[in-house]
């Protein structure tokens, strides 16, 4: 049986659902790399608030949100909590993020799951703030994460991007945060394709000059830096940063376009013969079953098998992260709904409407071809329901 899907050109095409889904997998964490999935939040469709209400967590379905994290841990993946995939800065305010961090960190402790959480400055009101105020906002969030027993990711700050006079302000703010952190943190360079308000981060529009500022921050306090997450969709720049990091500082790829080659690094089938990156990726949320299997292949020293598993997922990832890239969360949540991991296709802030129907149809088709839906007939039925909402006969 086939399903009729709308195409971007205004026409239709037939898709025959996959009959060979991936079987369930339960395994421990990878040994050869650290794999973190930046996880989405499940909205409460009956909440009166669309986000930012000031009523902590009112818009989040906690049970479904935490259940999804348990699925990631069960497959050996770590969870990167309260990052941009969780709609930080796009519907999820700091009070809700703080509650998400508290709950998720407690669940991670209960099962021995790996977790890091995003610390930012999004409790500040829009407008210009002095570096000291921005530092204090970071400190508040960092203290909360550390009190919850989790590691921290220092997320790029819109407030700092707006207020910084130049590289010296980044050196001041990050230097102070690193000197007082209780444990090594992950720094995060999120490019403007993910958030236009972060253009010119590190005090330079020129990426070469910006890279030098980032590397100086790390070199000044390498013992306080676990790693750096690079989300620029620029594989060569990530390789350059990776080569220049101090010993013991990890490079976490955030490149949802080139992650297989960047993670693989040296060995059979490698691109450059160098050690590979670790990973902290939004795309690992929907492709977790394949990411987990690929991690096991690396642990066996099977770089070719790793690429065979992960390379085919890039087509889906590039589609989900197509411009405007910041709306990739819509496809991520769609696939979770189609897979049966949540009971609705609703997002905090109503962002389920951020992508057109043909985009969603292609995401369904590509995920199905990868075997990502535990029950393809169930996913097909849900896709037909979505098409019917749009008035499309499938």
N, C-alpha and C positions, 0 to 999 in steps of 0.2 A: 504494500500500500504506500502511496506517495502523498506528500503534503505540498500544496502550492504556496510558494513564498514570493513576496514582492521583491523586485530588484531595484537597485538605485536608478536605473534608466527608465523607470515607470512601468516596466513589464513584469512578467512573472516567470518563475522557473519551478520545476518539480524536483523535490528532494525525497529520496527513499531513506527513511531512518535506519541508523546503524543497528545491526542485529548482534553485535559482539562487544558489549560494554566491558570496561576493565573490571576484573574481579576485585573484591574488597582487599585491602592491604593494611596490616598492622605491623609496625616495626619501630625500632628505636632510632634515636637521632643519628645522623650521618657522622662518620668519624673523620672523613677527608676534608670536608668543608662545613661551614655553618650556613644553614639554610633557614632564612626567616621568611614567612609569608606575611605581608602587610594585609591584615584582615579587615573586611567590611563590617559595618554594623547593620543589624536587622531593625528596621523601624517598627514602631507600634502603629498600625494603620488606623487605630481608633483614637489615638492621642489628639487632643484639641490643638496641641502646638505643632507647628512645622519646624521647630528648632529654635534655639536661642530664647527660650521662654523664661529662663531663670529658675524654673522648677526642675531640679536636678534629675536628668535622665527620663523625664516624662515621655520623650519621643522615642525611646529605645525599648525594644522587646528584649529584656535581659536574658530570659531563658533561651530564646532562639540564638541570640548573639553569642552567649557563652557555649552553647552546644556546638556551634560551628567551630569555635576555637578548640574544643575537645577533639573534633574530627582532625584538625591539623596536627595537634600533639600526638594523636594515635598513629598518624602516618610518619612520625619522626621529624616533623617540621617544627621550627620555633615560630612563635607569634610575635610580630612587630605590631604593638598595640597603639591605638590612638594616633595613627599616622594619617597621611592625606587620604589613604584608601578608606579610612573610617570617617571621611568627610570632615576632617579638621579644617576649619576655615570655609567650609561649604555646607553648613547646616548643623554641625556638631559644635556647640560652644564649650568653653572650658569647664563649667560645672559638670556638664554631662560627660566630658572626656575624663575628668578627675574621677568620677564614679566608675566609668568604664575601666580605668586603670586599676582602681582599688579592687573591683570584682574580678577582673581577669588575672591580676597578680595573685590573688588568693586561690583561684582555680589552678593556676600554674603550679603553685607550691603543693597543692593537694595531689597532683599527678606527676610531679617532677618534670613539668614541661618547661622548655626554654622560652624566655620572654624578655623583650626590651620594649620601652614605652617612650612615646614622643613628648618631649618638653619643649614648649614654645613660649610665645608672649601674647597669645590670643585672648587673654583676659583684659588687655588694654583696649580702651576706646579708640576708634579711628582718629587719626591725626598725628601730629609730630610729638615725639616724647624725647626727653633727654636720655643719653646713654645710661645714666644711673638708674632711671626709671625702667628702662628696658632690661637692664641687668637684674633688677629686683624682680621683675615679672618672670624672667627665666629662673631665678633662684627659687621663687615660690613653687613653680611646677617641678623643678628638679628635686626640691626637698620632699614634695608629695610622692614622687616616684620612688625615691630612695626609702622613704618611710614605709612604702608598700613592699619593699624588698625586691624591687625590679631594677634592671639596668636601664639607662636612659639614652635616648637619641636626642641630641640637641638639634631640633628642627630649624630650618631657615626661618627667619622672622620678618614678616612684612613690616613691622614697626621699625626694625633696625634698617631694613632696606630703604625706608622712607626718610629716616632721620640721619643716617650716617653721613658725615661730611667727607669721609674718605676711608682708606684702609685702616687708619689709626683707630677709628672707632670700633671696627671689627676686632682688631688686635686687643683693644682694651676690654671689650665685653667678653669675648671668648676666653681671653687669658685669665680673667678673674673667675669665670665659671669653672674652668679646668683646674685652677689651683685649689678650689674648695670642694670639688666633687668628691664624694665618699668612695667612689669606684670609677674605673675607666669608663668613658662614655663613647658613643658613636657620634661623629659629626655628620651633618647632612647638607649636601649641596644639591638643592632642588632647582632645576633650571626653569626659565620663564615659560617654557612650553607647558609645564605643569601648573604654574601660577605666574601670570604676567606681572604681578606686583613684586616679584623677586628679581626682576631685571637689574643687572648691575651689582649683583651680590658680591661680597668681599671688597666692595669699593671700586670696582672697575667694570666697565662694559666690555673691555677687551678680555677674552677668556684666558689668554696666556698670562696677563698681569694678575687676573683674579686667582689663577692657580697658584701663583707664587705666594700670595697672601695666605691662602689656605694651608699650603705646605709650611709656611713660617709659623703659623699658629700651632700646627702639629709638632714641628721641630722644637719649639720652645717648651713643650710639656709632653713629650712622647709617652711617658709612663702613665699619663692620665687619659690617653686616647686608646680605646679598644680598636677603633677603626674609623673609616670614613665611607659613607654611602654616597655614591656618585650617580646622580639622576639627571644626566644631560643628553642622553640618547646619542652619545658621541663615543664610539668604541675606542678610537685612537687616543682621545684625551684621557679616557679612563686608564688605558694601558700606560700612558705616560705618568699619570699620578701614581699608579700601582708600583711602577719601577722605582719611584723616588720616595716612597714611604720609609720611615725608619724601621729597623727590624722589630718585629712583634706587633706592628700596627697593621690591621687588616684592611683590605679594600673590599667593601661590600658593593657589588654591582646593583645599581638601581635602573639599569638600562633594559627596558622592556622590549627593545628591538634586537639586541645583540647578545642576550644573556647566555645562550649555550656556548658560544665560542669564548666568551669572557670567563665563564666559570671553568671550562675545560682546561684552559691553559696548556701546560706541558703534557707530553705523552702522545700516544697514538691518536691520530686525527686532530692534533692540536693546530692552532693557528700560528703561534709564534714561539713555541718551545719554552715559554716562561710559566712559572707557577700561576695558577688561575685565581680568580676572584672568589671570595665568598659571596653570598647573595642575600639581599633584602628587597623583595620584589612584590609589587601589587599583583602581578600576573600569577604568582604562586597561589593566590587565593582560588581562582577558578581551575587551575591546572594542577592542584595539589597531588592527585593520584599519580600523575606522570612525573612531577618533580620529585616525589618520594622515591619512585622506582629509579629515576636517573641518579639520585644521590647514592642509592645502593650500588649501582653500577660503578660509580667512581670509587666507592669503598673497596670494590673488588679489583680496582685498577683497570677497569674496562672503559677507557675513554671513548672508544668507538661506540660501544653500547650506550654510553651516556648520550652521545650525540644522536644516535638513532632514535632514542626515546624523546629527547627534548627538541631537536631541530624541527620536527613537524609542528610543534606548538607555536612557532614564531609567526606563522600566518595568522592564527587567531589573535595572538598578542598584538601584532601590528594593527590588526583591525580594531581591537578594543581600545588601543591607545592612539588611534588616528586623530588628527586635529579636529576640533579643539581637544587636546590631550587631556585636559583637566576633567573632562566628562567620561573618562574611562570607567569610573565607578558604576555608571548606569549599566554597562554590559556585564560587569562583575556580578552585580545584584541580580540581573536577569538570569544569568546562568545558575546562580545558587537557587533561585526559585524553580527553574526548569528541572534541576537535579533533585528537587524535593527537600532541600535543606532549610527552606522556610516556606510559609504558607501563603505568601502574597508577593507581588512585585510592586512594592511601595518603598520609597526612600525618604529619609529625613530631608525636609525642605522641598519635597515634591520633585526631586531630581530624576525620578523615573521617566520624566518627559524630556530629558535633556538630549536624547538621541532619537532620530526618526525611525519609523518602523522598518524600512529596508535595512538599516544598520543592525537593528535587533535581530532581524530574520537571518542575516548573514552570520551573526555571532552564534545563534542557535545551530545553524547548519555546520559551521566549522567545529564547534564543540562536540557535536554529535559524531562527526567523522573521526574525531580523536578518541571516541569511546568514553567521554567524560560523564555521561549520564548513566547512573546505576540502572535505571529502567527507561530505555529509549521510548517505549510506548507511552509511559507516563509523561515524559518530557514532550513528546509529540502532542499529546492531549492538551497539555498546558499551553503549548505554542498555538494550537488551534483556538483556544479560548482567547488568547491575546489578539490574534488576528481578527477574531469575531468582534472584539471590542472596537477595533478600527474599521469595522464594516467590510472586512476582506473575507470572502468565501474561500476556504482552504480545501 
